[in-house]
Amino acid sequence: MPTNVTVPGMGESVTEAVLLRWLKNDGDTVAMDEPLCELETDKANVDLPATAAGVVRHAKNAGDTVHVGETIARIDEGAGNSAPARPASAGQTASAAPAAPAAPSKPAPTAVATSSKAEDLSPAVRRVVAEKGLDASKIQGTGPGGRITKEDAQTFAEPKGNGMKSTGTSQPMPQAPPPPAPSSPNAVAAAGAMTGFDQDGKKRVPMSKMRIRIAQTLVQAQQTAAILTTFNEVDLTEVMAIRSRLKEKFEKTHGIGLGFMSFFSRAVVLALKEFPRINAEIDGSDIVYNEHVNLGIAVSTDRGLAVPVMREAEKMSFAKIESEIKRLALSARDGKLGLNELSGGTFTITNGGVFGSLLSTPILNPPQSGILGMHTIQKRPMAIGDKVEIRPMMYIALSYDHRVVDGKESVSFLVRVKEYLEDPTRLMLEV
């Protein structure tokens, strides 16, 4: 009996998607909950799991635009379990005829078969374990009841020193490393491998769903908010001294590198507690205050800018912040951010410094009322008392919605962030 595979609801305002690629070919066998295809929405890329076991029959092609509720494939249940028995040969009874089992689409991974935790793994985790050749029994689970999450498996698969950590005077915002090869027209263009220009020297490439949404969001922000930016500069001498002194012990204790981002995140969280309107938003004629700080971290990927959200960041330790940033950056790189990880932010941090930006005016991420821009660290001569000293300095910028936030609040907020970073002991004592 066939089972139709339809495009599920994928969150508020998401009505269509692009069938980016099939993970199972037409005629392949598939297990229940095994990923069938990858869908690209205007917010994230998601895997669509099989709702039954059997043989896959495509109804749509890769690259097609599909709508929520639309059938994109069917699964002929049971058809892939075994082939019909062959007719009995002379001198052989029908009951003795061996059945020819259908070959699976790919061999079963030994890592799952040998793991004592295999039966507890979700389909997404099983896929990562299979692709990376991992032994699930050695992965430390952080999910409910100690279950292994997909992020646990991805983190376990990453070699130590994968470039996600900051060292020396590197920038505070770890960015998703580039994929091994571009797989879309936008990615090819970004890689500089442009070909196929017409006789006028032009080439037309359709925007991806994510790029269209980014464009719409930025224009919406400019048209609906009264955006103003205020600036300050931060002396990172003390932060860098703490990192230099404790980063090895921190990594040994927590299993994650100590970057700059945990310092900036904690400084922002504490400053937002003091100036809650910067963590609020406008809804009609009301100001809606948020109890928690759901901190968006802008990450650059080959598909465009993504802003995954660390929920309730005020409850996170330094180690948890660093771990979440690494997890989100890896998910952004692989296009595997969940829709829930891209919504609900109340304040955003973005860092153009990783690309060498000295100063910028970041644009708000609606409906948020504030965004902090970080920039490159430069050693500059500074007047310290009556002496001139060379210090590692960074310009920071706060763009805010002037409809909600007054100038005094915005300037005071940025000064408070500066004070926390220049005297990091205040971050620990929350004073």
N, C-alpha and C positions, 0 to 999 in steps of 0.2 A: 504494500500500500504506500503510495508516494506521500511525502510530506513537503509542503511548500515552505521555502525559506523567504521570509519577507524582511524588509528594512524596518528595524524596530524604532520606537521613539527614542530620541537621543538627547533629550533635554529641551528646555524652554527655548523657543524661537528657531530650533533646528528642524527644518521641514524637508530638506533634501541633502544628498551627499553625492560624491563621485566614487564609483567603484574603482578604487585605485589599482588593485591587483587581486587576482585569484590566488589563494594559497593551496587550493586543490584544483587539479585539472578536471575537465569534463571527462567523466567515466572513472575517476579515482574513487576509492573507498574512503569513508570518513567515519570516525568514531563519534559517539555522542559528546557534545561540548568541545570537540576539536575545532580550532579556527578554520573557517572556510575561505574568508576573503578579508581584505582591508578596505575600510571605507574612509574617505576624507570628507570631513565636514568643515564648516567655516570656523570651528573652534579647535578641533583635534582630529587625529587619526585614530580609528578604533577597529579592533578585530571583531568580526561577526562569527560567533560559534555555531556549530551545527546543532540543530534541535532534535536530531535523530541520527541513528547509525545506518549506513547503507552506501549506495552509489550516487555520486553527485552528477546532476544534469544541469548545466548552465542555462539560464534564460536571459542573461545580460552579459555584455562583454566588458572587459577592463576598459576604463575610460568613459563609460556611460554615466550620465547623470540619473540618479534614482531617487525616488521619493519615499518618505515614511509610509509604510504599509504596502509598498509595491513588492511583487514577487520577483526575486532575482535568480532563483534556482529551485530545483526540487531534489529531494533525496528519496530514491527508491529503497525503501527499508528492506533490510535482509538480503538484498540482491548481491551485496558484496561479501556475505559471510562465507558462501561456498558455491562452487559451480555444480550444475546438475551432474548426477552420476552418469558415467559413460555406459553404453550398452554392453551387456556381458558377452565375452568372446566364447568361442566354442569350447566346451568342456569346463566352462566356468559358470557358476551360479550368479544370478543377479545380485544376491546379497553379499557376494564376495567382491563385487566390483569396487575398486577404491575410488573415492571422490577426489576430484582435483581441486584443491583449495585455491581460491583467487589470491593472486599475489598482492600484498599490501602496497600502498603507494610508496612507502619507504620503510626500511627495516626498523623494527622496534629498538629504541635506544637501550643499550645495556645499562646506562647509568640509572634509569628508572627501574629496570627489572631487578637490579641488585640492591636497590635502596630499600631499607626497612620502612621508609616514610612514603613510598610510592603511592600507596592507596589513599593517602591524605592530601596529595597534591592537587591543586586546581588545574584546569586545562591550560591556563596561561603559564603557570609554573612548570608544568610538564613540558611545554613547548620550549621554554628557555633551557631547562635541564637537558632536553634532547639536542637542541641546537649547539649548546656549549659543551656537551659531553661531561656534565657535572655528576658528582655523587651527592644526591640529596641528603644522605645521612650525615654529611659534614657541614651542611648549611644551617646556620643559627636562625631560627624563625623569630620574627618580631610581631607576627599577627596575633589575633585572639587565640588564646590557648597555646601559644607557641607555634602556631602554624606558619609555614613558609609562604611568604608573599613573593610576587613576581620581582619586586624590587630587591628582596633579600637575595634571590638567585642571581639577578643582574649584578648586584654589588659583589657577591661572592666570585663571580666570573671575571670581574675586573682585576687586572694585575696591579700589584702595589706600585705606587708611583706612576699612576696613569695620567698625570698631568693635571688632575683636577685640583690639586692643592697649590696654595700660593707659597712661594719661598722668597726670601730676600726682600726686594722692593717690588715684587710682582703685584698685580692688581687684586683688589679685594673680591671681585666678583668672578667666580669660576664659571666659564662658559662651556656650553656643550661642544665637545670636539667634533670636527667635520666628519661626515660619513666617508667611507672609503672611495665611493664613486658617485657622481651625481646621477639621479634616476628620473629627473623630470626636466622639462624645458626651462623652468625657473632655476633649477639647480645648475643646469649646464651654463645658463647665462651668468650665474653668480660665479662659476668656476672660470669664466673667461674663455670658454671654448665655443664661442658663437660662430655658427656657420649658416649657410643657406640664405644669405641676403638677396633681395631682389635687385633689379637693374638700377633702382634708385638708391641702393645702399641701405634699404630698410628691411626689417624682419618683424613680423607681428606674432607675438606669443600670448596666448590667453593667460589671464591672471588665475592663480590658484584660488580655491575657496577661502583659504586662510588669508591670502594677500588681499582679496576683496574685502573681507571683514576688517582687516587692519586698516585699510583705507577708509572704510565707512566710519570706523570708530574714531579715527583721528580727526576727520572732518566734523563729526558730531561733537567732539570735545571742543573744537575751535568755535563752533557755531552756537553752542548752548551754554558754555561756561565763561565766566569773566576771569581768564587765566592771567596771573601775574607771577613773576619769578623774583625771588630774593636770593642773594649770594652771601657766602662766607668762606673762610678758609680754615683748615684744620692742620695742626701740627701733630703728625703721627709718630713722633719720637717714642712716646711711652708705650703705645700699642705695639710698635715694632720691637721694642726691647722685651716686652712680655712674651711675644711670639718667639723671639730668638732664644729666650731663656727656657721656655717651657714647652715648645712645640714637640720635641721628641718624647717627653714624658706624657704629654697630652695624647699623642698618637698611640703610645704604648698602652695607656690606660683605657682609652675610648675606642681605639681602632679606626680613628678618622683624623685627618690632618687639621691643624688649627689655622684657619685662614683669617682674613680680615672681616669677612661678612658677618660672623657671629658678633663681633664688637659693634658694627654698624647697626645690625638688627636689634640688639639689646638697647643701644642708645636711642633708636627710633621708638621702640616700644615704651620705654620709660618717659620719653618726651611726649608721646601721644597721651599717656595717662594724665600728664599735667595740662595738655592742651587738646581736650577731647573733640573739639569741633573740627580739627584737621583730620580726625578719624571718622567724621560724620559725612552725611550726604544730604542733598536736597531731594524732596519728593513733593512736587507741587508747591504749596506754600508752607510746608513743614520741613524742619531739620530733623533727620533721623540719626540718632546717636547709636553707635555700636558698642556693645559690652566688651567684645573681644577685638584683638588686632589680628586680622587675617591678612598677612603680609605677602603681597605679590612681589616676585623676583623676576625681573625681565631677563630673558635668555634669548640669545641670537641663534637661529638655526638656519639651515639651507632653505627651509620653507617660509621663513619670515620670523618676525619677533613673536615669541610666546611669553606669556606672563603667568606661570604656575603660581599657586597660592599655598603658603604655609599657614594652616588654620590654627588659631589660638596661639600665635607666636609668643604671647606673653607668658605662656606656661613652659616654654622650651628652654632647656639648658644650652650652653654653648655647644656641647657635643651634639645635641639633637638638631640644632640649627644647621651645623656643618653637614651632618648626615642627610638631612632633608634637602639641602641645596644640592648635594651631590646626586641624590636619587632623582630629583626633579630635572637636573641638567641632563642626566643620562636618558631619562624618559623623553625629554624634549628632543634630544639628538636622534633617538630612534622613532620619533613620531608616535609615542605610546602614552602620551599624557591623557588621562581620563577627563571627561567633560567636567566632573566635579572638582578636578584639580585646576581648572581654568576659570572658575567662577567664584563669586562671593568675596573677592578681595576688598579690603577697606582702605588700604594704603599701599603704595608701590615704591620699590627701590630699583633704580636702573643705573647701569654703570657703563658710560661711554669710555671710561679710562682704559678698558682692556683693548680698545682700538686706538688709543693715543689721544683721545679728546681732552683738551685742557679746560674747556668751558662749554656749557650748552644750556638751553632752556627746555627741559623735558615737557612733554605734553601730557595732560591728565589722562587717566584711564577711567572713563565714565562708569558708574556715577560717583567715583571717588573724588575727594576734595583736595588731595595732596599727593605729590610724588617727589621723592628725593633723588636728585641726580648726583652721582659720584663721578670723579674724573681721575686723570692720570696723576700718579705721585711724582713730584719733582723735587729735587734737592735745590733749595734756594737760600740765599743769605737772608737771615732774619735778625732783627734787633731784639736780643734777649737781655733785658736790663740795660746795662751800658755797654754790652758787647755785641758784636756781630758773629753769629754762628750759622753754620750750614745745617738746615733742618729739612726733613722729608715732609713736604707740604702738599695738600690736596684742596682744590676748590670744590665746594659742595653747593648745590643749588636746590631750592625748594620752590616748585611751581604749585600754586594753590588757586582754589576757586574763591575769588574775592567776594562773591555773593554770600559765602558762608564764613570765610576767615578774614579777619581784619589784619592790617599791616603789622600792628603791634604783636599780635599772636604769632604771625608767620616768622617775624624776625626773632622773637623770643624763643620759638621752637627751635630754630636753626642754631641759635646761640647755645641752647641747652644741649643739643646734639654735639656741638663742638666741645662743650665743657666735659661731657661724659667721655669723649674720645681722647681728650688731652689729659684727663685724669681717670684712667680706667678703673681705679679702685672704687670710684663712685658707682660704676656699673654693678659691682659686686654687692655694695652696701645699699644700692638703690636710693642714694641721697643726692 
